[in-house]
């Protein structure tokens, strides 16, 4: 089996296809070779045409980085200009038909994993204000601790900013009011772009913050929305909930993710993974049997995916990587990696680094 560099990342780190599709549409408006960049990032056009499809988050990050290398345009701001109804799937329509802005944000927090399993939203409160805080999912946080590549973290920061700007754009488009935040904080240093962000958002913008957070005034959130429709809100929420149930029933992906989280602590077993997923070992075995795959196969898959990411995105010594993945002998790791990718680890790292934008 040969792994594709950009797209192989733990299976639970996925993005709804509408997001890379929006990014490609923005590239086209910037006269960038969108189709070529999509292929280079490992994205399949036929897959993106399916509004319900999901793609690996790392492929979207790679697409973003390829675009950045070809333009001086501020991509988060350019993305926000082209947000449309389909970008947020049924979740956007459910938000628009909610009773109030507060209800809409509650839906967004509850169902944001429909958009991506890479970023999580958490509502926070302070006197007179309600905030939406964006942070990495536990799996992404774990991986970033190991793949601390500066431009990877920078790209992820820009993608979070694009998500925040897209949310504000969506609110203004649907709600029929000037849905302006009270203030916005970003972790990244924005430099001269901070004034552009403040102009688009219509509020003060802080950079170099501890968290990415959008703050709204309670008075604004509690206003009735012009497009409120209880029946439509219920119908669209049912669509979202149904979609997420299918996503949550992808047990092989959940197992791979949990294996990766547990791997640094030592030996990973089916029992330890089942316990973390709140299942008995027998129940987990039955669900994997229904998916026609074994725990042993998933453990091997997790090692493959994690090995590729360690080699590609970190400067950790290859010998150390082998030990982290449970290989007692360096030669065994080299042999396994060559079977997975067709190349020795050192050659794979050299080629991946030379190909990076």
N, C-alpha and C positions, 0 to 999 in steps of 0.2 A: 504494500500500500504506500503510495506517495502522497504526502501532505502538501497542500498549497500554503505557502508561507503566510500570506496576509489573512486568509479566511479561517485558518485553524486556530480556534481559541475555545475555551470551555463552552460546551453547548448551551449552557443556560445564559450566557451573555449574548443576548440577541436584541435586535431592533426591528420594529414594524417596517415593512418595505416602503411605506409611504415616506419615511424620512430620507433614506438615500435617494428616492425618486425626486423629492423636493430639491435635494442637493444637486442632482444631475440637471434638473430644470434650471436651477440657478447658474450652473456652469455654462449651459447653452446660452443663456442671456449674456454671459460674460465672454462669449465667443471662445470658450474652452472646448477641447475635443471630448465631450462628455462620454460618448460611447467607448472611446479608447481608454479613458481613465477608469471607467467602470470595469472593463476587462482586466486592466492592470491590477485593480484592487480585488479581483476575483469574484465580481458580482455578475450574475447571469441575468440578462435582460428579460428573459421569459419569466423568471422568478419575480422580478420587480413589478411585472405587469399585474401580478395577483395582489389585490388590495389586502388580502388576509395573510400574505406570506411574511415570514420572518427571516432575517439575514444575520450572519454573525456580526457582532458589534465591532470586532477588530477589522472586518472588511470595510465598514463605514469609516472607522478611524483612518484606515489606510487611504480610502477615497478622499477624505478631508485633507490629508497630508499631501497627496498628489496634487489636489487643487491649489493648496497654499503655495506649492512650489512653482506654480505657473501664473500666479496673479498677485498683484499688490492690493487687491480689493479686500476690504474688511468683510470676511465671509459671514460672521454672525449677523452683521447688519444687513448684508445682501439677502441672506436666507429669510430674515424676518419680513422682508418686503413681499415675499411670494408665498406666505402661508395661506392655505386654502382649507375648505371644509373637509377634504379627504385626509389631510395631514394627521388629524387626531382620530380618524376612524369614527366609530359610533360614539366614542367618548366625547368628541367635540359637539355632536348634536345633543347628547344628553346634558352636557353642561349648558348649552344655549337655551334649552327648554326648562332648566331648573328655575325654582321660584326666585332665588336671590343669588347674588354673586358668591355669598358664603356657601350656599348649597353647591354651587358649581365647583368651587375650589375643594370642597369636601369630596366630591366625586373624583376630581382629578387626583387627589391624594390617594384615595382608596383603590383606584384602578390604573395608576400610572404604569404598572408593569405591563399593561397592554402595549404601551408605547415602547418601552425598553426595560430589560431586566438588568441593565448596567447601572442605571441611576435610580435612586429612590427619593421620594418626596416625603417631607414630614412637616406638618403644620405646627407653628409655634405662636405663642401669644405674648403680647406685652400691652400695657395700658393704651387703649384706644386703637390698637392695631393687631392685625393677624398676618403672619408671615408664612411663606412656603420656602422651606430649606431644602436644597438639593445636595445630595451626598452620594458617594459611590456605594454600590451594593456590597455586602460583606465579601462576596467572591472577588469582585473587582478590587476592593481595598486590599485584600490578601495578595492578589497578583501584583498590584502596583508596588507593594513593599519589596517585591523581588525584582520587578522590571522597572527600576527607577530611572528610565530613560527620559531625559529632560524634555525632548520635543514630543514624546508620547504624552506626558503629563500636560504639556502646553496644549496639545490638540484636544485632549479630553476636556480641559478647562474651556476652550473655545466652543466645544460642542455643548457644554452645559450652558454657556452664555447664549448660544443660539437657541437652545430650548427655552430659556427664560424670555428672550425677546419674542420668540414665536408664540409663547403663551400670552404675552401682553397684546400682541398683534391679533391673536384669535379672539381674545376678550373684546377688543375694540370692534372687531368685525361683526361679531355675533350680538353683543349686548346692546348696541344702539346707544351707548353712553360713552363718555370719555373715561374709559376704565384705566385710569392712570395710577401707577403705584405711588405709595408715599415715598419710598426710597428703595434702592437696590444695592446689595453688596456682592462683590465678586472676589474670589480668592486670587485670581491672576492679576499681575500688574498690567494695567491697560495703557499706560503711557499717554501719548497724545490722542488715543482713541477714546479716552474717558469722556471728553466733551461731546463726541459724536454719540456715545451711548446715552448720555444725559439728555441730549437733544431728542433722540428717538423715543426714549422712555418718558420724557417730560417730568423727570424727578431727579433729585440728587443721586449720584452714583459714587460709591466708595469702592476702591480696589485694594488689593493686598489685605483683604479681610480674612477672618478665620473660616468663614463658610460662605457659600453662594446662597443668598437669601433675597426673596422678593417680599417687601412689606406693603400691605394695603391698609387703608383707613377703614375701621369698622363701619363708619357711617356709609361709606361707599358700598361695602360688601353687603350691607343689610337692605339696600334698595331692591325693590321688585324689578326683575328683568323684563324688558319689553317683549321678549320672545318666550316668556314662561308658558309652559303647556304641560300640565301634570301627566296627561296620557302619553305624550311623546317622550317625556323624560323617563317614564317607567319602561316603555318599549325599548328605547335605546339603551337603558341600563341593563335590561335583560340580554340584549345582544352582546354587550361588553362582558357581562358575567359569564355568559355561555362560552365566549371565546377564551376567557381566562381559565375556565374549568378544563378545557382541552389542553391548554398550555401546562397547567399544573399536573395533569395526568401523564405528562411525559416523564415517566419514572427513570428511564435510562439517563436522561440529561440531568435529572436531580441527583442521581447516584454519582455520576462523573463529577459534578460540582462538589458534592460532599467529600468524595475521595480526595480531591485536590485540597480542600480546606483542612483535611485531617493529615495529609501526607507529612507535613513538617514535624508532627508530633510523634511520629514513629510508625509502627506497623498498623496498616489499615485493614480492617476485617469487615466481612459482611454484617456481623453483629454490631460493630461500632457504627457503621453507616446507617443500619436500620434504626438503631436507637436515636441517632441524630434526626432522622426523618419521622420519628414518633411512630414507628412500625415495629412489629415483631420480625425476627429474621425470616420466619416462615412466610409471613405475608409479603415481605419484600421479594423473597424468592419466587413466590407465585406471580407477582406482578411483572417481574423480569421475564419469567417463563412466557407470560402472555405477550410480551414484546419480542420474544424469540431471541433473547440474548442472556448471557450469564454474567454473574458478578465478576468472574475472572476476566472475561472479555472487556468489561467496562474498566476494570483496574488497568488493564493493558492500554486501553484507549486513553485513559487519563494520563498515564505515563507518557504516551506519545505526544499528546497535546502540550503537556507541561514541558516536556523536553524541548520541543520546538520553540516554545516561548522563552524558556531560559536561554537557549542558544541565541535566539534572534534579538531579544530585548534586554539582556543583562550582560554584565562583564564578569559574571561569576566564572571561576575556572571550570573547565569542562570536567576535570576530575571531581570537583565538589558537586557539580550537577548530578553526576552519576550516583554519588553517595546519597544525595537528597532524594533521589527517585528510587532508592532501594537496591541499587546494584553494588554488590560487594567488591567486584573487580572492574577496573576501568575498561578492560578489553571487552567485557560483557556488555557494557553500556555502548561502547563504540559499535559493536556488532549489531546490537538492537537498533541503534539510531540509523545505521546504514540500511537496515531492512525497512525502516519506516519511511525514510526520505530518499534513499538512493545515494546518499553522500555521507562522508565522515563528519562528525560534529564540527571540527575545525574548518573544513571546507565550506560547510553550510553557513557557518557564522560569517566567514569572509565574503561569501557571495551575497548574503542577506544585507550586510552592512554596505557593500558597494552599490547595491540596487536601491537603497533607501533614498528618498527625495531629500 
